[in-house]
């Protein structure tokens, strides 16, 4: 979803993702005896999650930059509109 910039869907799935992430951490911390295969699989999952986290953070950072630019543009437009409006009030009075 992040790769496709489907931000609304990403937000909906973020909670599910975090619960699943927490679940994998509990497996590792529960003190249960994991087989070598299970440990390897858990390491693979964590490596993939870390890679995904890095990609998500990069995409979110880019999105934040875009949104900041758009907000800046909106603020400039608002200021121009206010200046124009105040000039129109002076002219009409």
N, C-alpha and C positions, 0 to 999 in steps of 0.2 A: 504494500500500500504506500509506503514511503517512497519507494522507487518510482511509483506511478503518480506520486504527489496527490494521493487521495486522502487528504488530511482529515476529513470527517470520519471516514472509515478507520483510519489509523487511531484516532482518539477513542473510538468505540472499542477497538481491539486492545488498546494499551493496558486496560485493567486485566484482561484475560492473560495477556503476555506476562505482566508482573506477577500474577498469581502462579503461573507456570514456572517462572524464574525462581520464585520463592520456594516452590515445591522441589526443584532440583537442588537448591541449597540445603533444604531440610534432609534430603537423602544423604548428602555428604556429611552433614553435621549430626545426624541421628545416632551415630556410633554403631550403626548396624554393620555387620560383616558383609562386605560386598565382594563378589568374586572378581577375579582379575579382568574378566570380560566386562562385567558391570562397571568396574572402575574405568576401564578404557572407554566404554561407551559414555560414561558420565564426563570424562575429560573431553571427548569429542563434542558432546553437546555444549559444554562450557566454552570451548574454543569457538564454536559456531555462534553461540550467543554473544560472545565478546566481539566477534567480527561484525555481527548484526548491530550491536550497540554502537560501534564505531561508525558504521554507515548511517545509522539513524541520526546520530549526533551531527554528522557532517551535513546531512540533508536538512535537519532542523535548523542548523546554523545558517545555511543558505536561505531557507524559507524566512527565517527571522530577518535577515538582511533585506529580502524583497519586501516584507511587510513594513519594515522601518522606512524604506524608500517610499512605499505607497502612502504611509501615514504622513511622512514629510511633505509629499506632494499635496495631500489633502489639506494639511495645515496651511501650506502656502496659498492654495486656492481659497481657503476660508478667509485668510488675511486679505487677499486681493478683493474678494467679494465684500468684505466689511469696509475696506477702504473705498471701493466704488460706491457702496451703499451710503456711506457717510458723505461722500461728495455729492451724491444725488440729493440728499436731504438738504444740503446747503444751497444747491441750485434751485430747488423747488420752493424754498422758503423765502 
